[in-house]
Amino acid sequence: MREALEVAGNVLRLLHAVPPPGGLPRVAEEWGAAAEGIDRALTTGRPRWQTSILEPAMRTYLGAGSVACASVLLHGDYHYANVLASETGEWKAIDPKPCVGPREYDLLPMLRNRWTELPADDPGRGLRDRLRILVEFAGHDLDTSWSGAGRGR
């Protein structure tokens, strides 16, 4: 799991360094209406540990269009199945839903996938560890860029 997160974080860091082309929608324009449904789907019927981790992530996700921060080129659907090795062994992001917004937006899909790989004895800790690894390799600063998720834990 750690290796997959390191690879995904590195690819994301490179993607976010590319200047966004003009004409792409902002996150809020692209996902604003759909975000409420995503919020319900992520939190309904989930164990409390999942919901407690997802709530701060969703606040960032839902507020992505209004947050006063630098906007970058976003993948828009960045999860494990969309990071593949090319024939030359280079890691690539595939199947983008390109938009523009804060780079933290692309982290949520990586966090909400592969629940069964989290440690059964403390899945909340496992998810926080996942976030820390992804943030580190994506070049983020957990204390300043992620709306409080995992801070002080």
Secondary structure, DSSP 8 states (H G I E B T S, - for coil): -HHHHHHHHHHHHHHHTS---TT--BHHHHHHHHHHHHHHHHHTT--HHHHHHHHHHHHHHHTTTT--S--EEE-SS--GGGEEE-TTS-EEE-S---EEE-GGGGGHHHHSS-GGGS-TT-HHHHHHHHHHHHHHHHT--HHHHSTTTTTT-
